[in-house]
Amino acid sequence: MYERFVEQRAEEALADTPVVLIVGPRRAGKTTLVRKMGETGRTYITLDDQTALAAAQSDPAGFIRGLDQAIIDEIQRAPDLLLAIKKTVDEDYRPGRFLLTGSANVLTLPRIADSLAGRMETIQMLPLAKSEVEGRTPTFLERLFEGKLQSQRNAIVGDDLVQLVLLGGFPEAISRETERRRQDWLRSYLTSILTRDLRDIADVEKLTELPKFVRLLAEHSGQLVNYSQFAAGIGVTHKTGQRYVGLLEQVFLVATVQPWFTNALKRIAKTPKLHFLDSGLLATVRGLTFDRVKADRATFGALLESFVFSEVLKLMSASDLRVTPHHFRDRDMREVDIVLERDDGMIVGIEVKASATVKAGDFGGLRALAEACGDRFAFGVVLYDSADVVPFGDKLVAAPLSCLWSAAA
């Protein structure tokens, strides 16, 4: 069993907050985690059980009555339970009363978002980070803001890097012995999400078109969002296309990343960017295998960028730093793949490069970001397929992608 980053955060939250909700994709390991935490005597209930689900939906208040120190798995299947939980928590505000999991972001549902404000802490749990698989405590974000990234003696490079990115982070996919078996599992997983989980949170017209819609999004992972283009691909309106992307965000298949901009610069693009949250799933949707990527390395860049974005999100859940992810692009098309803004306003930029060589021109976006940030710019890095850290000027370096999961030296 892997040690998960969010376990300590969840334990800390249960010590002072009545309700803790762990949200993330289905099969990311949430149930395994909460059942481990339930070994201390918490009652475990899963709403994947049809009898429990029927009871919860027919009488939410009666279902919650008498429950204490309880774990309720897959809460999105009966969201009205959250209103019943609010009522019982208002009557008895002791910390640690309810540990919930959700495979859809129930906080975006009507009536739910504000009902547990101040009563519930929400923690996001994505599939496994590489450092969780390795059993390491990551230090990448802290070192990045300090400008102290290091060369990596045992860096994962070349074909091994491609294999890692194609693997993704779902525990059950990782455990499969062959690429074909992993992709079979991921295809089945996607079908389950699109045909079952989305129905828990919304009425979706053109449900049969969703696989085609997801394939269209996969071709644009790492690019700016174009809702009209996405919608036209399956013959729906711009508004419906935007809604579908929002629903896929709710079930943690994709994420849209807002642009970083400052009012001092009017020439910055303000369109969000789209990423798949698991690179293995992205590769499967796009029909990319190791042999195909090796034959056409140009296909690897988008996979790698989404992999790095997802890894950074996972590291954020393990870090005491409070950072917000963005992307950056100005009207001269200078861009930075990932921009992290710390809560004190300091900024770092991450550019992702799939090749083993870096040139001065690869830092154009980072230099534009540094100019836009002024004194707020802490550091910029081009992560690339190598083992060496190479300086490229003040506060700018090329660094190994393996820095993402290395522990402190």
Summary of the structure (lengths in Angstrom):
residues: 409
radius of gyration: 21.6
end to end distance: 25.3
largest distance: 65.0
contacts: 1376
relative contact order: 0.13
helix: 46%
strand: 17%
